[in-house]
Amino acid sequence: MKDEDSVSISIPRKLFERICQEINNTNPKAVSKYITYILNKELTTQQKRVSSEEDKDKVKERLRELGYF
């Protein structure tokens, strides 16, 4: 990730320290990469969950229209 493509955010120092312990690293760039990875993973999971719920709702509606419910 290029620096010009990045933004800065603030997190509580205690959270930063917990992350450093988790990854056994005190390098802020490594922590930033770890946080980016975790956030991307969580957002992808959330999107899949939303899509899955929307698909279920569509199937239920279609079954209802066909008289199965």
C-alpha positions in Angstrom: 0.0 0.0 0.0 1.4 3.4 -1.0 1.6 6.1 1.6 -0.5 8.5 -0.5 -3.2 5.8 -0.6 -3.4 5.6 3.2 -5.1 7.6 5.9 -4.3 7.8 9.6 -6.7 6.7 12.3 -6.3 6.7 16.1 -6.8 3.7 18.3 -6.4 3.5 22.0 -2.9 2.8 23.1 -4.0 -0.2 25.1 -5.5 -1.7 22.0 -2.3 -1.0 20.1 -0.3 -2.7 22.8 -2.6 -5.7 22.8 -2.1 -6.0 19.0 1.7 -5.8 19.4 1.5 -8.6 21.9 -0.7 -10.6 19.6 1.7 -10.4 16.7 4.8 -10.3 18.8 6.0 -7.1 17.0 6.3 -3.5 18.0 6.9 -2.2 14.5 4.0 0.2 13.7 4.0 -0.7 10.0 3.5 -4.4 11.0 0.7 -3.5 13.3 -0.9 -1.4 10.5 -0.7 -4.3 8.1 -2.2 -6.7 10.7 -5.1 -4.3 11.4 -5.7 -3.9 7.6 -5.8 -7.6 7.2 -8.2 -8.1 10.0 -10.5 -5.4 8.9 -10.6 -6.6 5.3 -11.3 -10.1 6.5 -14.2 -8.9 8.8 -15.7 -6.7 6.1 -15.6 -9.6 3.6 -17.3 -11.9 6.1 -20.0 -9.3 6.9 -20.7 -8.8 3.1 -21.0 -12.5 2.6 -23.4 -12.7 5.6 -25.6 -9.9 4.2 -25.6 -11.5 0.7 -26.5 -14.8 2.2 -29.4 -13.3 4.2 -30.7 -11.5 1.1 -30.5 -14.7 -0.9 -32.4 -16.6 1.8 -35.1 -13.9 1.8 -35.4 -14.1 -2.0 -35.8 -17.9 -1.9 -38.4 -17.7 0.8 -40.4 -15.0 -1.1 -40.2 -17.1 -4.3 -41.4 -20.2 -2.4 -44.2 -18.1 -0.8 -45.3 -16.9 -4.3 -45.4 -20.5 -5.5 -47.6 -21.4 -2.5 -45.2 -23.5 -0.5 -45.6 -21.2 2.5 
